[in-house]
């Protein structure tokens, strides 16, 4: 995964919960398309936005959290 890569969530292996502390309006779902915002050692930030650029969700993912497909 590289910064600014676009990915599609094929499967989720971790349950993400949306809370009042979450950024965005909901948790990630299978089928969502997201952009890699930042890459860390063993994790990366993914952001999913709507057609107007409004953040739907922003989460830290580990490689084991989901199966992702590069778009």
C-alpha positions in Angstrom: 0.0 0.0 0.0 1.3 3.4 -0.9 0.1 6.8 0.1 -2.9 8.0 -2.1 -3.6 4.5 -3.4 -7.3 3.9 -3.9 -8.7 0.6 -2.6 -12.0 -1.2 -2.4 -12.9 -3.2 0.8 -13.5 -6.8 -0.3 -13.9 -8.3 3.2 -13.7 -7.0 6.7 -12.0 -9.3 9.3 -12.5 -6.8 12.1 -15.7 -5.2 13.3 -15.4 -1.4 13.1 -17.8 0.5 15.4 -19.0 4.1 14.8 -19.1 6.0 18.1 -19.3 9.7 19.0 -15.5 9.7 18.9 -15.4 8.4 15.4 -14.6 10.7 12.5 -17.3 10.6 9.8 -20.9 9.4 9.7 -20.5 5.6 9.8 -18.2 2.7 10.1 -16.4 1.0 7.1 -18.4 -1.5 5.1 -17.6 -4.1 2.4 -17.7 -2.5 -1.0 -16.6 1.0 0.2 -13.9 2.7 -1.8 -11.2 4.6 0.2 -7.9 6.4 -0.2 -4.8 5.5 1.7 -4.1 8.8 3.5 -0.9 7.8 5.4 1.2 4.7 5.8 2.8 3.7 9.1 4.9 0.7 10.2 2.3 -2.0 10.2 -0.8 0.1 9.7 -2.4 2.8 7.4 -5.1 5.4 7.5 -7.9 4.9 5.1 -10.5 7.6 4.3 -13.8 7.1 2.5 -15.5 10.2 1.1 -18.8 10.9 -0.6 -19.1 12.5 -4.1 -18.8 15.9 -2.5 -15.6 15.1 -0.7 -17.3 14.8 2.7 -15.7 12.2 4.9 -17.9 9.1 5.5 -15.3 7.4 7.7 -11.6 7.7 8.5 -10.0 4.7 10.2 -6.6 3.1 11.0 -6.4 -0.3 9.4 -3.8 -3.1 10.0 -3.2 -5.4 7.1 -5.1 -8.2 9.0 -8.2 -6.0 9.4 -9.5 -6.4 5.9 -8.9 -7.8 2.4 -8.4 -4.8 0.1 -8.3 -4.6 -3.7 -6.2 -1.9 -5.4 -8.3 0.1 -7.8 
